[in-house]
Amino acid sequence: MKNIIILGASGFVGRELINMCINHPDISIVGLSANDSIGEKIDFNSLNENDSSHLNYERISEIDFSNADFVFNCLPNECLHNLVKQFPENIRIIDLSSDFRLKNDQDYLSWYKFEHQSINIIKDFHYGLTEFNRESIKKSKHIANPGCYATSVLMPLTALMQKELIKSKNIIVDAKSGYSGAGKVKNADQLLEEVNENIKSYGVGDHKHIAEINQELTDINEGTDVNIFFSANLIPVKRGILSNIYIQPNNSSSEEIYDALVEKFENERFVSVLPINEIPVTKDVVGTNNLIIGVKKGYMDDIICIVSSLDNLLKGAAGQAIQNFNIMNNIDEGTSLI
């Protein structure tokens, strides 16, 4: 049994994590932080007599970290890199913010506009794109959980770039997300009002998830820079991401690209590929840790669209975090996810 603390537990992602931890046979919640809900009890119907129903949301300063094995960090970006120095040395961290996703400290200044205060331990955080990085996740002390958009983009592109089936230039991504992807900076009513009968583009060409996508794809491309163009859109649903990824084949057919994706993911529990020219929809992934990929070739031979769909709160955040926790602890990967 591992004792865990969830920081930022009252937000969209934090509440998903609480649910999964409550139902996880190898997890005991020993602390929950939430600035706006301090003193409130967690209010989940799934609680039982052996669970953590005695817990209240607390200030971080009030939480006892001495008996914790893991911290799940769901705080906003730019928080953990300062806090981590206060944690006991033995604690392992699964960070769902951006604070440890980038390897180069200058990238935090360029993309996030802050000076990283824990540069010396960035090397201890491995990037937790589960289906590609299992071996490093098993051995890692800490995990930098990928961003939700980044997961939807990197899952198909990593497989294709590893086999050199697509060109590394002129990759364009147009992604749509439910309003829960905006986090808890605004309350749910405010977010819903913004997207009601409305579609809102943001981060056009400068979304912060671009940094980790470029980083990971550049590593695959043997250090030759990969710079995607990415645009995000909020749509009037609560959750779900649909990313249209436009790529150019590298002397390969759409069938070869499709076959490579099928081969990579045919034995994966949470990633699947539809028959060629079929397109996934968000309603098939919402509420699950699944990611579904479609491959569509239109009338042009030199452009193919890869469509990737996931639940931004689960496979894009809390679900992938639990998946990584399971691997780190040699627990069946699907525990509390199926």
Secondary structure, 3 states (H helix, E strand, C coil): CEEEEEECCCCHHHHHHHHHHHCCCCEEEEEEECHHHCCCECCCCCCCCCCCCCCEEECHHHCCCCCCCEEEECCCCCCHHHHHHHCCCCCEEEECCCCCCCCCHHHHHHHHCCCCCCHHHHHHEEECCHHHHHHHHHHCCEEECCCHHHHHHHHHHHHHHHCCCECCCCCEEEEEECHHHHCCCCCHHHHHHHHCCCCEEECCCCCCHHHHHHHHHHHHCCCCCCCCEEEEEECCCCCCEEEEEEECECCCCHHHHHHHHHHHHCCCCCEEECCCCCCCCHHHCCCCCCEEEEEEECCCCCCEEEEEEECCCHHHHHHHHHHHHHHHCCCCCCCCCC
